[in-house]
Amino acid sequence: MSKKSHLLCVDDDLKIIELLDIYLKGKDFNVTTCSCASEASDLTDFFLYDMIILDIMMPQIDGIEFLESFRKKNVRTPILMLSALGNIEK
């Protein structure tokens, strides 16, 4: 029996989170979702994920800020950034 990959999806848009959750579970992934970077930070302190799907534009702590702090403690977990922006400047 093979181990399912565990993904963390972080987005403040609950509809996007719901769609990602349905689609990825349908593709046989284990999925954890959360709606803010501070919750994602707490989760990554206690669980290992095979990949993180991360929205760039979120209130309080945006995806770029989360990524910068996350990389200081974990350099190996792949992160896929999502954005509705056509051009990203930071």
C-alpha positions as CSV (number, residue, x, y, z in Angstrom):
1,M,0.0,0.0,0.0
2,S,1.5,3.4,-1.0
3,K,1.3,6.5,1.2
4,K,-0.9,9.3,0.0
5,S,0.8,12.7,-0.4
6,H,-0.4,15.2,2.2
7,L,-1.0,18.7,0.9
8,L,-1.7,21.9,2.8
9,C,-3.8,24.5,0.9
10,V,-3.8,28.0,2.3
11,D,-6.2,30.6,0.8
12,D,-8.5,33.2,2.4
13,D,-11.1,32.6,-0.4
14,L,-13.3,29.8,1.0
15,K,-14.6,28.9,-2.5
16,I,-11.1,28.3,-3.8
17,I,-10.3,26.2,-0.7
18,E,-13.4,24.1,-1.2
19,L,-12.7,23.6,-4.9
20,L,-9.0,22.6,-4.2
21,D,-10.1,20.2,-1.5
22,I,-12.7,18.5,-3.7
23,Y,-10.4,18.2,-6.7
24,L,-7.3,17.1,-4.9
25,K,-9.1,14.5,-2.7
26,G,-10.6,13.2,-5.9
27,K,-7.0,12.7,-7.2
28,D,-6.3,10.7,-4.0
29,F,-4.3,13.2,-2.0
30,N,-4.7,13.8,1.7
31,V,-5.6,17.5,2.0
32,T,-5.6,19.9,4.9
33,T,-6.9,23.4,4.4
34,C,-6.7,26.7,6.2
35,S,-7.7,30.3,5.5
36,C,-4.8,32.3,6.8
37,A,-1.0,32.3,7.0
38,S,-0.9,32.3,10.8
39,E,-2.9,29.1,10.9
40,A,-0.7,27.6,8.2
41,S,2.3,28.5,10.3
42,D,0.9,26.7,13.3
43,L,0.0,23.6,11.2
44,T,3.5,23.5,9.7
45,D,5.0,23.5,13.2
46,F,3.3,20.2,14.0
47,F,2.8,18.4,10.7
48,L,5.0,17.6,7.7
49,Y,3.4,18.2,4.3
50,D,4.5,16.9,0.9
51,M,3.6,20.2,-0.7
52,I,1.9,23.5,0.2
53,I,-0.4,25.4,-2.1
54,L,-0.3,29.0,-1.0
55,D,-2.3,32.1,-2.0
56,I,-0.2,35.2,-2.4
57,M,-2.8,37.8,-1.5
58,M,-4.2,37.2,2.0
59,P,-5.0,39.7,4.9
60,Q,-2.6,40.3,7.8
61,I,0.3,38.0,6.6
62,D,0.4,37.5,2.8
63,G,1.8,34.5,1.0
64,I,5.2,36.0,0.4
65,E,5.7,36.9,4.0
66,F,4.6,33.4,5.0
67,L,7.0,31.9,2.5
68,E,9.9,33.9,3.8
69,S,9.4,32.8,7.4
70,F,8.6,29.2,6.4
71,R,11.8,28.9,4.4
72,K,13.8,29.8,7.5
73,K,12.7,26.6,9.2
74,N,11.9,24.4,6.2
75,V,13.8,24.5,2.9
76,R,12.7,21.3,1.4
77,T,8.9,21.4,1.2
78,P,7.7,22.4,-2.3
79,I,5.4,25.4,-2.5
80,L,3.0,26.2,-5.3
81,M,2.0,29.9,-5.2
82,L,-1.5,31.0,-6.4
83,S,-2.4,34.5,-7.5
84,A,-5.2,36.3,-9.2
85,L,-2.7,39.0,-10.1
86,G,-1.4,39.5,-13.6
87,N,1.9,41.0,-12.4
88,I,3.6,40.4,-9.1
89,E,5.9,43.1,-7.6
90,K,7.3,42.9,-4.1
